[in-house]
């Protein structure tokens, strides 16, 4: 039986170790994420990943 599009995407994401997440954020923050990602030429997901990494590093010295 052929796989549906969502099943194909789910398998692909699992294979890559990716997981979709949905968060409720203030509209101003979402707009800022969109703008920064566009200005930097990176995806919003990558921008958030980099922000989390910087946060982790800042907490090591705290």
mmJSON file of the N, C-alpha and C atoms, coordinates in Angstrom:
{"data_MODEL":{"atom_site":{
"group_PDB":["ATOM","ATOM","ATOM","ATOM","ATOM","ATOM","ATOM","ATOM","ATOM","ATOM","ATOM","ATOM","ATOM","ATOM","ATOM","ATOM","ATOM","ATOM","ATOM","ATOM","ATOM","ATOM","ATOM","ATOM","ATOM","ATOM","ATOM","ATOM","ATOM","ATOM","ATOM","ATOM","ATOM","ATOM","ATOM","ATOM","ATOM","ATOM","ATOM","ATOM","ATOM","ATOM","ATOM","ATOM","ATOM","ATOM","ATOM","ATOM","ATOM","ATOM","ATOM","ATOM","ATOM","ATOM","ATOM","ATOM","ATOM","ATOM","ATOM","ATOM","ATOM","ATOM","ATOM","ATOM","ATOM","ATOM","ATOM","ATOM","ATOM","ATOM","ATOM","ATOM","ATOM","ATOM","ATOM","ATOM","ATOM","ATOM","ATOM","ATOM","ATOM","ATOM","ATOM","ATOM","ATOM","ATOM","ATOM","ATOM","ATOM","ATOM","ATOM","ATOM","ATOM","ATOM","ATOM","ATOM","ATOM","ATOM","ATOM","ATOM","ATOM","ATOM","ATOM","ATOM","ATOM","ATOM","ATOM","ATOM","ATOM","ATOM","ATOM","ATOM","ATOM","ATOM","ATOM","ATOM","ATOM","ATOM","ATOM","ATOM","ATOM","ATOM","ATOM","ATOM","ATOM","ATOM","ATOM","ATOM","ATOM","ATOM","ATOM","ATOM","ATOM","ATOM","ATOM","ATOM","ATOM","ATOM","ATOM","ATOM","ATOM","ATOM","ATOM","ATOM","ATOM","ATOM","ATOM","ATOM","ATOM","ATOM","ATOM","ATOM","ATOM","ATOM","ATOM","ATOM","ATOM","ATOM","ATOM","ATOM","ATOM","ATOM","ATOM","ATOM","ATOM","ATOM","ATOM","ATOM","ATOM","ATOM","ATOM","ATOM","ATOM","ATOM","ATOM","ATOM","ATOM","ATOM","ATOM","ATOM","ATOM","ATOM","ATOM","ATOM","ATOM","ATOM"],
"id":[1,2,3,4,5,6,7,8,9,10,11,12,13,14,15,16,17,18,19,20,21,22,23,24,25,26,27,28,29,30,31,32,33,34,35,36,37,38,39,40,41,42,43,44,45,46,47,48,49,50,51,52,53,54,55,56,57,58,59,60,61,62,63,64,65,66,67,68,69,70,71,72,73,74,75,76,77,78,79,80,81,82,83,84,85,86,87,88,89,90,91,92,93,94,95,96,97,98,99,100,101,102,103,104,105,106,107,108,109,110,111,112,113,114,115,116,117,118,119,120,121,122,123,124,125,126,127,128,129,130,131,132,133,134,135,136,137,138,139,140,141,142,143,144,145,146,147,148,149,150,151,152,153,154,155,156,157,158,159,160,161,162,163,164,165,166,167,168,169,170,171,172,173,174,175,176,177,178,179,180,181,182,183,184,185,186],
"type_symbol":["N","C","C","N","C","C","N","C","C","N","C","C","N","C","C","N","C","C","N","C","C","N","C","C","N","C","C","N","C","C","N","C","C","N","C","C","N","C","C","N","C","C","N","C","C","N","C","C","N","C","C","N","C","C","N","C","C","N","C","C","N","C","C","N","C","C","N","C","C","N","C","C","N","C","C","N","C","C","N","C","C","N","C","C","N","C","C","N","C","C","N","C","C","N","C","C","N","C","C","N","C","C","N","C","C","N","C","C","N","C","C","N","C","C","N","C","C","N","C","C","N","C","C","N","C","C","N","C","C","N","C","C","N","C","C","N","C","C","N","C","C","N","C","C","N","C","C","N","C","C","N","C","C","N","C","C","N","C","C","N","C","C","N","C","C","N","C","C","N","C","C","N","C","C","N","C","C","N","C","C","N","C","C","N","C","C"],
"label_atom_id":["N","CA","C","N","CA","C","N","CA","C","N","CA","C","N","CA","C","N","CA","C","N","CA","C","N","CA","C","N","CA","C","N","CA","C","N","CA","C","N","CA","C","N","CA","C","N","CA","C","N","CA","C","N","CA","C","N","CA","C","N","CA","C","N","CA","C","N","CA","C","N","CA","C","N","CA","C","N","CA","C","N","CA","C","N","CA","C","N","CA","C","N","CA","C","N","CA","C","N","CA","C","N","CA","C","N","CA","C","N","CA","C","N","CA","C","N","CA","C","N","CA","C","N","CA","C","N","CA","C","N","CA","C","N","CA","C","N","CA","C","N","CA","C","N","CA","C","N","CA","C","N","CA","C","N","CA","C","N","CA","C","N","CA","C","N","CA","C","N","CA","C","N","CA","C","N","CA","C","N","CA","C","N","CA","C","N","CA","C","N","CA","C","N","CA","C","N","CA","C","N","CA","C","N","CA","C","N","CA","C","N","CA","C","N","CA","C"],
"label_alt_id":[null,null,null,null,null,null,null,null,null,null,null,null,null,null,null,null,null,null,null,null,null,null,null,null,null,null,null,null,null,null,null,null,null,null,null,null,null,null,null,null,null,null,null,null,null,null,null,null,null,null,null,null,null,null,null,null,null,null,null,null,null,null,null,null,null,null,null,null,null,null,null,null,null,null,null,null,null,null,null,null,null,null,null,null,null,null,null,null,null,null,null,null,null,null,null,null,null,null,null,null,null,null,null,null,null,null,null,null,null,null,null,null,null,null,null,null,null,null,null,null,null,null,null,null,null,null,null,null,null,null,null,null,null,null,null,null,null,null,null,null,null,null,null,null,null,null,null,null,null,null,null,null,null,null,null,null,null,null,null,null,null,null,null,null,null,null,null,null,null,null,null,null,null,null,null,null,null,null,null,null,null,null,null,null,null,null],
"label_comp_id":["UNK","UNK","UNK","UNK","UNK","UNK","UNK","UNK","UNK","UNK","UNK","UNK","UNK","UNK","UNK","UNK","UNK","UNK","UNK","UNK","UNK","UNK","UNK","UNK","UNK","UNK","UNK","UNK","UNK","UNK","UNK","UNK","UNK","UNK","UNK","UNK","UNK","UNK","UNK","UNK","UNK","UNK","UNK","UNK","UNK","UNK","UNK","UNK","UNK","UNK","UNK","UNK","UNK","UNK","UNK","UNK","UNK","UNK","UNK","UNK","UNK","UNK","UNK","UNK","UNK","UNK","UNK","UNK","UNK","UNK","UNK","UNK","UNK","UNK","UNK","UNK","UNK","UNK","UNK","UNK","UNK","UNK","UNK","UNK","UNK","UNK","UNK","UNK","UNK","UNK","UNK","UNK","UNK","UNK","UNK","UNK","UNK","UNK","UNK","UNK","UNK","UNK","UNK","UNK","UNK","UNK","UNK","UNK","UNK","UNK","UNK","UNK","UNK","UNK","UNK","UNK","UNK","UNK","UNK","UNK","UNK","UNK","UNK","UNK","UNK","UNK","UNK","UNK","UNK","UNK","UNK","UNK","UNK","UNK","UNK","UNK","UNK","UNK","UNK","UNK","UNK","UNK","UNK","UNK","UNK","UNK","UNK","UNK","UNK","UNK","UNK","UNK","UNK","UNK","UNK","UNK","UNK","UNK","UNK","UNK","UNK","UNK","UNK","UNK","UNK","UNK","UNK","UNK","UNK","UNK","UNK","UNK","UNK","UNK","UNK","UNK","UNK","UNK","UNK","UNK","UNK","UNK","UNK","UNK","UNK","UNK"],
"label_asym_id":["A","A","A","A","A","A","A","A","A","A","A","A","A","A","A","A","A","A","A","A","A","A","A","A","A","A","A","A","A","A","A","A","A","A","A","A","A","A","A","A","A","A","A","A","A","A","A","A","A","A","A","A","A","A","A","A","A","A","A","A","A","A","A","A","A","A","A","A","A","A","A","A","A","A","A","A","A","A","A","A","A","A","A","A","A","A","A","A","A","A","A","A","A","A","A","A","A","A","A","A","A","A","A","A","A","A","A","A","A","A","A","A","A","A","A","A","A","A","A","A","A","A","A","A","A","A","A","A","A","A","A","A","A","A","A","A","A","A","A","A","A","A","A","A","A","A","A","A","A","A","A","A","A","A","A","A","A","A","A","A","A","A","A","A","A","A","A","A","A","A","A","A","A","A","A","A","A","A","A","A","A","A","A","A","A","A"],
"label_entity_id":["1","1","1","1","1","1","1","1","1","1","1","1","1","1","1","1","1","1","1","1","1","1","1","1","1","1","1","1","1","1","1","1","1","1","1","1","1","1","1","1","1","1","1","1","1","1","1","1","1","1","1","1","1","1","1","1","1","1","1","1","1","1","1","1","1","1","1","1","1","1","1","1","1","1","1","1","1","1","1","1","1","1","1","1","1","1","1","1","1","1","1","1","1","1","1","1","1","1","1","1","1","1","1","1","1","1","1","1","1","1","1","1","1","1","1","1","1","1","1","1","1","1","1","1","1","1","1","1","1","1","1","1","1","1","1","1","1","1","1","1","1","1","1","1","1","1","1","1","1","1","1","1","1","1","1","1","1","1","1","1","1","1","1","1","1","1","1","1","1","1","1","1","1","1","1","1","1","1","1","1","1","1","1","1","1","1"],
"label_seq_id":[1,1,1,2,2,2,3,3,3,4,4,4,5,5,5,6,6,6,7,7,7,8,8,8,9,9,9,10,10,10,11,11,11,12,12,12,13,13,13,14,14,14,15,15,15,16,16,16,17,17,17,18,18,18,19,19,19,20,20,20,21,21,21,22,22,22,23,23,23,24,24,24,25,25,25,26,26,26,27,27,27,28,28,28,29,29,29,30,30,30,31,31,31,32,32,32,33,33,33,34,34,34,35,35,35,36,36,36,37,37,37,38,38,38,39,39,39,40,40,40,41,41,41,42,42,42,43,43,43,44,44,44,45,45,45,46,46,46,47,47,47,48,48,48,49,49,49,50,50,50,51,51,51,52,52,52,53,53,53,54,54,54,55,55,55,56,56,56,57,57,57,58,58,58,59,59,59,60,60,60,61,61,61,62,62,62],
"pdbx_PDB_ins_code":[null,null,null,null,null,null,null,null,null,null,null,null,null,null,null,null,null,null,null,null,null,null,null,null,null,null,null,null,null,null,null,null,null,null,null,null,null,null,null,null,null,null,null,null,null,null,null,null,null,null,null,null,null,null,null,null,null,null,null,null,null,null,null,null,null,null,null,null,null,null,null,null,null,null,null,null,null,null,null,null,null,null,null,null,null,null,null,null,null,null,null,null,null,null,null,null,null,null,null,null,null,null,null,null,null,null,null,null,null,null,null,null,null,null,null,null,null,null,null,null,null,null,null,null,null,null,null,null,null,null,null,null,null,null,null,null,null,null,null,null,null,null,null,null,null,null,null,null,null,null,null,null,null,null,null,null,null,null,null,null,null,null,null,null,null,null,null,null,null,null,null,null,null,null,null,null,null,null,null,null,null,null,null,null,null,null],
"Cartn_x":[0.839,0.0,0.889,0.528,1.299,1.147,2.231,2.215,1.61,0.918,0.39,1.539,1.305,2.333,2.781,1.826,2.172,3.001,2.738,3.531,4.958,5.101,6.425,7.222,6.584,7.25,7.617,6.716,6.978,8.169,8.245,9.382,10.681,10.622,11.802,12.293,11.373,11.741,12.357,11.75,12.266,13.672,13.877,15.185,16.253,15.859,16.787,16.89,16.091,16.093,15.392,14.439,13.711,12.331,11.814,10.473,9.831,8.615,7.88,7.348,7.454,6.93,6.113,5.078,4.244,4.187,4.478,4.446,3.572,2.959,2.224,3.17,3.486,4.404,3.732,4.154,3.616,3.905,2.956,3.101,4.358,4.713,5.914,7.168,7.214,8.369,8.44,7.296,7.247,7.73,7.287,7.714,9.218,9.747,11.186,11.985,11.499,12.158,12.162,11.018,10.92,11.893,11.94,12.804,14.28,14.672,16.076,16.528,15.673,16.017,16.194,15.29,15.369,16.63,16.927,18.112,19.401,19.414,20.61,20.679,19.584,19.553,19.544,18.919,18.828,17.366,17.089,15.716,15.377,14.097,13.653,14.038,13.967,14.359,15.824,16.676,18.104,18.356,17.648,17.79,17.444,16.352,15.933,16.951,17.459,18.472,19.722,20.146,21.322,21.054,19.859,19.502,19.53,19.039,19.051,20.49,21.334,22.743,23.43,23.189,23.755,23.244,21.979,21.409,22.096,22.282,22.969,24.366,25.098,26.457,26.467,25.496,25.445,25.129,24.442,24.078,25.223,26.187,27.325,28.156,28.295,29.092,28.319,27.013,26.177,26.248],
"Cartn_y":[-1.176,0.0,1.245,2.216,3.454,4.287,4.955,5.817,7.174,7.737,9.086,10.081,11.286,12.337,12.584,12.609,12.866,11.723,10.489,9.349,9.422,9.83,9.976,11.044,12.178,13.273,12.825,12.126,11.655,10.707,9.801,8.873,9.614,10.561,11.348,12.148,12.802,13.582,12.687,11.527,10.602,10.132,9.86,9.412,10.484,11.751,12.875,13.337,12.749,13.168,14.495,14.809,16.08,15.847,16.876,16.814,18.181,18.212,19.474,19.881,21.17,21.711,22.954,23.174,24.355,25.075,26.364,27.181,28.402,28.882,30.146,31.228,32.157,33.246,34.571,35.635,36.952,37.286,37.964,38.296,39.102,39.995,40.816,39.949,38.914,38.018,37.2,36.722,35.966,36.834,38.075,38.995,39.229,39.337,39.554,38.335,37.148,35.92,35.87,36.156,36.149,37.145,38.352,39.4,39.046,38.611,38.261,37.109,36.102,34.96,35.407,36.256,36.748,37.586,38.475,39.327,38.508,37.426,36.583,35.52,35.353,34.356,32.923,32.724,31.385,31.074,29.806,29.427,29.878,30.009,30.384,29.307,28.052,26.953,27.034,27.36,27.493,28.684,29.776,30.95,30.586,29.871,29.468,28.505,27.564,26.626,27.372,28.367,29.151,29.961,30.49,31.25,30.354,29.138,28.193,27.849,27.637,27.321,28.479,29.707,30.876,30.971,30.672,30.696,29.658,28.449,27.399,27.842,28.421,28.875,29.975,30.863,31.961,31.445,30.318,29.759,28.983,28.54,27.79,28.655,29.928,30.831,31.447,31.222,31.874,31.171],
"Cartn_z":[0.0,0.0,0.0,-0.774,-0.883,0.388,0.754,1.934,1.592,2.572,2.377,2.489,2.039,2.092,3.535,4.46,5.863,6.449,6.022,6.488,5.945,4.7,4.093,4.836,5.114,5.833,7.244,7.924,9.287,9.315,8.365,8.29,8.012,7.094,6.747,7.949,8.65,9.831,10.906,11.14,12.147,11.781,10.516,10.033,10.253,10.112,10.276,11.727,12.614,14.012,14.233,13.382,13.466,14.075,14.741,15.309,15.187,14.716,14.592,15.962,16.272,17.524,17.21,17.993,17.835,19.173,19.141,20.348,20.109,21.169,21.097,21.591,20.706,21.02,20.701,21.385,21.043,19.577,18.935,17.518,17.253,18.168,17.982,17.946,18.787,18.801,17.515,17.052,15.8,14.641,14.611,13.552,13.622,14.838,15.006,14.547,14.864,14.41,12.887,12.277,10.813,10.192,10.738,10.2,10.355,11.545,11.778,10.881,10.749,9.903,8.456,7.994,6.616,6.416,7.359,7.262,7.261,8.029,8.137,7.045,6.307,5.243,5.759,6.928,7.504,7.806,8.071,8.403,9.821,10.084,11.424,12.433,12.019,12.9,13.289,12.311,12.593,13.512,13.296,14.163,15.605,15.796,17.139,17.743,16.952,17.447,17.901,17.13,17.502,18.769,18.902,20.103,21.339,21.214,22.335,22.704,21.713,21.974,22.7,22.262,22.944,24.384,24.592,25.938,26.821,26.302,27.062,27.461,26.514,26.792,27.844,27.803,28.775,30.18,30.275,31.576,32.221,31.432,31.973,32.905,32.573,33.386,34.541,34.58,35.603,36.937],
"occupancy":[1.0,1.0,1.0,1.0,1.0,1.0,1.0,1.0,1.0,1.0,1.0,1.0,1.0,1.0,1.0,1.0,1.0,1.0,1.0,1.0,1.0,1.0,1.0,1.0,1.0,1.0,1.0,1.0,1.0,1.0,1.0,1.0,1.0,1.0,1.0,1.0,1.0,1.0,1.0,1.0,1.0,1.0,1.0,1.0,1.0,1.0,1.0,1.0,1.0,1.0,1.0,1.0,1.0,1.0,1.0,1.0,1.0,1.0,1.0,1.0,1.0,1.0,1.0,1.0,1.0,1.0,1.0,1.0,1.0,1.0,1.0,1.0,1.0,1.0,1.0,1.0,1.0,1.0,1.0,1.0,1.0,1.0,1.0,1.0,1.0,1.0,1.0,1.0,1.0,1.0,1.0,1.0,1.0,1.0,1.0,1.0,1.0,1.0,1.0,1.0,1.0,1.0,1.0,1.0,1.0,1.0,1.0,1.0,1.0,1.0,1.0,1.0,1.0,1.0,1.0,1.0,1.0,1.0,1.0,1.0,1.0,1.0,1.0,1.0,1.0,1.0,1.0,1.0,1.0,1.0,1.0,1.0,1.0,1.0,1.0,1.0,1.0,1.0,1.0,1.0,1.0,1.0,1.0,1.0,1.0,1.0,1.0,1.0,1.0,1.0,1.0,1.0,1.0,1.0,1.0,1.0,1.0,1.0,1.0,1.0,1.0,1.0,1.0,1.0,1.0,1.0,1.0,1.0,1.0,1.0,1.0,1.0,1.0,1.0,1.0,1.0,1.0,1.0,1.0,1.0,1.0,1.0,1.0,1.0,1.0,1.0],
"B_iso_or_equiv":[0.0,0.0,0.0,0.0,0.0,0.0,0.0,0.0,0.0,0.0,0.0,0.0,0.0,0.0,0.0,0.0,0.0,0.0,0.0,0.0,0.0,0.0,0.0,0.0,0.0,0.0,0.0,0.0,0.0,0.0,0.0,0.0,0.0,0.0,0.0,0.0,0.0,0.0,0.0,0.0,0.0,0.0,0.0,0.0,0.0,0.0,0.0,0.0,0.0,0.0,0.0,0.0,0.0,0.0,0.0,0.0,0.0,0.0,0.0,0.0,0.0,0.0,0.0,0.0,0.0,0.0,0.0,0.0,0.0,0.0,0.0,0.0,0.0,0.0,0.0,0.0,0.0,0.0,0.0,0.0,0.0,0.0,0.0,0.0,0.0,0.0,0.0,0.0,0.0,0.0,0.0,0.0,0.0,0.0,0.0,0.0,0.0,0.0,0.0,0.0,0.0,0.0,0.0,0.0,0.0,0.0,0.0,0.0,0.0,0.0,0.0,0.0,0.0,0.0,0.0,0.0,0.0,0.0,0.0,0.0,0.0,0.0,0.0,0.0,0.0,0.0,0.0,0.0,0.0,0.0,0.0,0.0,0.0,0.0,0.0,0.0,0.0,0.0,0.0,0.0,0.0,0.0,0.0,0.0,0.0,0.0,0.0,0.0,0.0,0.0,0.0,0.0,0.0,0.0,0.0,0.0,0.0,0.0,0.0,0.0,0.0,0.0,0.0,0.0,0.0,0.0,0.0,0.0,0.0,0.0,0.0,0.0,0.0,0.0,0.0,0.0,0.0,0.0,0.0,0.0,0.0,0.0,0.0,0.0,0.0,0.0],
"pdbx_formal_charge":[null,null,null,null,null,null,null,null,null,null,null,null,null,null,null,null,null,null,null,null,null,null,null,null,null,null,null,null,null,null,null,null,null,null,null,null,null,null,null,null,null,null,null,null,null,null,null,null,null,null,null,null,null,null,null,null,null,null,null,null,null,null,null,null,null,null,null,null,null,null,null,null,null,null,null,null,null,null,null,null,null,null,null,null,null,null,null,null,null,null,null,null,null,null,null,null,null,null,null,null,null,null,null,null,null,null,null,null,null,null,null,null,null,null,null,null,null,null,null,null,null,null,null,null,null,null,null,null,null,null,null,null,null,null,null,null,null,null,null,null,null,null,null,null,null,null,null,null,null,null,null,null,null,null,null,null,null,null,null,null,null,null,null,null,null,null,null,null,null,null,null,null,null,null,null,null,null,null,null,null,null,null,null,null,null,null],
"auth_seq_id":[1,1,1,2,2,2,3,3,3,4,4,4,5,5,5,6,6,6,7,7,7,8,8,8,9,9,9,10,10,10,11,11,11,12,12,12,13,13,13,14,14,14,15,15,15,16,16,16,17,17,17,18,18,18,19,19,19,20,20,20,21,21,21,22,22,22,23,23,23,24,24,24,25,25,25,26,26,26,27,27,27,28,28,28,29,29,29,30,30,30,31,31,31,32,32,32,33,33,33,34,34,34,35,35,35,36,36,36,37,37,37,38,38,38,39,39,39,40,40,40,41,41,41,42,42,42,43,43,43,44,44,44,45,45,45,46,46,46,47,47,47,48,48,48,49,49,49,50,50,50,51,51,51,52,52,52,53,53,53,54,54,54,55,55,55,56,56,56,57,57,57,58,58,58,59,59,59,60,60,60,61,61,61,62,62,62],
"auth_comp_id":["UNK","UNK","UNK","UNK","UNK","UNK","UNK","UNK","UNK","UNK","UNK","UNK","UNK","UNK","UNK","UNK","UNK","UNK","UNK","UNK","UNK","UNK","UNK","UNK","UNK","UNK","UNK","UNK","UNK","UNK","UNK","UNK","UNK","UNK","UNK","UNK","UNK","UNK","UNK","UNK","UNK","UNK","UNK","UNK","UNK","UNK","UNK","UNK","UNK","UNK","UNK","UNK","UNK","UNK","UNK","UNK","UNK","UNK","UNK","UNK","UNK","UNK","UNK","UNK","UNK","UNK","UNK","UNK","UNK","UNK","UNK","UNK","UNK","UNK","UNK","UNK","UNK","UNK","UNK","UNK","UNK","UNK","UNK","UNK","UNK","UNK","UNK","UNK","UNK","UNK","UNK","UNK","UNK","UNK","UNK","UNK","UNK","UNK","UNK","UNK","UNK","UNK","UNK","UNK","UNK","UNK","UNK","UNK","UNK","UNK","UNK","UNK","UNK","UNK","UNK","UNK","UNK","UNK","UNK","UNK","UNK","UNK","UNK","UNK","UNK","UNK","UNK","UNK","UNK","UNK","UNK","UNK","UNK","UNK","UNK","UNK","UNK","UNK","UNK","UNK","UNK","UNK","UNK","UNK","UNK","UNK","UNK","UNK","UNK","UNK","UNK","UNK","UNK","UNK","UNK","UNK","UNK","UNK","UNK","UNK","UNK","UNK","UNK","UNK","UNK","UNK","UNK","UNK","UNK","UNK","UNK","UNK","UNK","UNK","UNK","UNK","UNK","UNK","UNK","UNK","UNK","UNK","UNK","UNK","UNK","UNK"],
"auth_asym_id":["A","A","A","A","A","A","A","A","A","A","A","A","A","A","A","A","A","A","A","A","A","A","A","A","A","A","A","A","A","A","A","A","A","A","A","A","A","A","A","A","A","A","A","A","A","A","A","A","A","A","A","A","A","A","A","A","A","A","A","A","A","A","A","A","A","A","A","A","A","A","A","A","A","A","A","A","A","A","A","A","A","A","A","A","A","A","A","A","A","A","A","A","A","A","A","A","A","A","A","A","A","A","A","A","A","A","A","A","A","A","A","A","A","A","A","A","A","A","A","A","A","A","A","A","A","A","A","A","A","A","A","A","A","A","A","A","A","A","A","A","A","A","A","A","A","A","A","A","A","A","A","A","A","A","A","A","A","A","A","A","A","A","A","A","A","A","A","A","A","A","A","A","A","A","A","A","A","A","A","A","A","A","A","A","A","A"],
"auth_atom_id":["N","CA","C","N","CA","C","N","CA","C","N","CA","C","N","CA","C","N","CA","C","N","CA","C","N","CA","C","N","CA","C","N","CA","C","N","CA","C","N","CA","C","N","CA","C","N","CA","C","N","CA","C","N","CA","C","N","CA","C","N","CA","C","N","CA","C","N","CA","C","N","CA","C","N","CA","C","N","CA","C","N","CA","C","N","CA","C","N","CA","C","N","CA","C","N","CA","C","N","CA","C","N","CA","C","N","CA","C","N","CA","C","N","CA","C","N","CA","C","N","CA","C","N","CA","C","N","CA","C","N","CA","C","N","CA","C","N","CA","C","N","CA","C","N","CA","C","N","CA","C","N","CA","C","N","CA","C","N","CA","C","N","CA","C","N","CA","C","N","CA","C","N","CA","C","N","CA","C","N","CA","C","N","CA","C","N","CA","C","N","CA","C","N","CA","C","N","CA","C","N","CA","C","N","CA","C","N","CA","C","N","CA","C","N","CA","C"],
"pdbx_PDB_model_num":[1,1,1,1,1,1,1,1,1,1,1,1,1,1,1,1,1,1,1,1,1,1,1,1,1,1,1,1,1,1,1,1,1,1,1,1,1,1,1,1,1,1,1,1,1,1,1,1,1,1,1,1,1,1,1,1,1,1,1,1,1,1,1,1,1,1,1,1,1,1,1,1,1,1,1,1,1,1,1,1,1,1,1,1,1,1,1,1,1,1,1,1,1,1,1,1,1,1,1,1,1,1,1,1,1,1,1,1,1,1,1,1,1,1,1,1,1,1,1,1,1,1,1,1,1,1,1,1,1,1,1,1,1,1,1,1,1,1,1,1,1,1,1,1,1,1,1,1,1,1,1,1,1,1,1,1,1,1,1,1,1,1,1,1,1,1,1,1,1,1,1,1,1,1,1,1,1,1,1,1,1,1,1,1,1,1]
}}}
